[in-house]
Amino acid sequence: MPSTRRCFLSHLAALPALTSRHSEPAAPVVETHLHLFDPQRFPYHPNATYRPPAETLDDYARFAAQAGIDRAVIVHPEPYQDDHSYLEYCFRNEPSRGFFKGTCLFDPIASDTPSRMEALVKKLPGRIVALRIHVNRDPKTPPTTSGAIRDRDLRAPAMKDAWRAAARLGIAIQMHFIPPHAPEIRALASEFRDVTVILDHLGKPGLGSPAEYAEGLALASLPRVIMKYSAVHYSSKQDYPHRDVKPFVRRAYDAFGPDRIIWGVLGSNLADFRKHSALLDDMFDFAPESARAKIRGLNAMRLFQFDKTGDSPHVPQR
């Protein structure tokens, strides 16, 4: 039995009551934005956009057991670029059967991306839930065409091939973007209406104008677009608890509703997990506990079909 599974099971008998909700049964807690790094065993790609310290599977398995995290989506990170070896390793050595799903990273304008995506999805049935696309450049800056996989042109004809492949394979598109690019996302999402689109990090409202962020929120009119509540510090000018982000959270909730918001970046140790859990309750203090339970994990369990194997993502209906 892999060491990560032993570590996970050894903590099950002593889980703290971090996820208890008064006298009601605890709703599932799902981490939808997990990065894992093991540069000693899995060196970073030459085109890595950053080189973080190790955050290994073994360490995460111990923490997840302590925190009572039920499932997690590994968001394949840029330091590994299009080498998914560590992601595959994590699937093989997950804490318990079906604990992980993951995203992939391929160049969305490369001609071989559709075939490479298909090969990976078939190799890892039921595991790959999205293709992540990074577009965080100033719109006045020309898009990249090579090198590190980020900031490609969303209007490029080949971009549609990647979205078309996602539709055929039944996986989502996960957008890591800043608000000025919302109209380009709308154009693609409107054309490929069968594709689920996940907006990372609350759409980064602090990195665009109010009018640009309004364009991001307007994506809620497309029923397969999902907002991820995560990494709110990107949009804050204040220290924790980032109270200046709370109005953005309320606007996102009003736009997307409690059934189309998921939670990510829960931390990698108990202290951070408790902080992020308290922050979620503070940010959504206007919402009933039933809605917060959906955001903590119920929505993600359905969206990523964690209770099934080999199935495509399913979008919860409002």
Secondary structure, 3 states (H helix, E strand, C coil): CCHHHHHHHHHHCCCCCCCCECCECCCCCEEEEECCECCCCCCCCCCCCCCCCCECHHHHHHHHHHHCCCEEEECCCHHHCCCCHHHHHHHHCCCCCCCEEEEECCCCCCCCHHHHHHHHHHHCCCCEEEEEEEECCCCCCCCCCCCCCCCCCCCCHHHHHHHHHHHHHCCEEEEEECHHHHHHHHHHHHHCCCCCEEEHHHHCHHHCCHHHHHHHHHHHHCCCEEEEECCHHHHCCCCCCCHHHHHHHHHHHHHHCHHHEEECCCCCCHHHHHHHHHHHHHHCCCCCHHHHHHHHHHHHHHHCCCCCCCCCCCCCCC
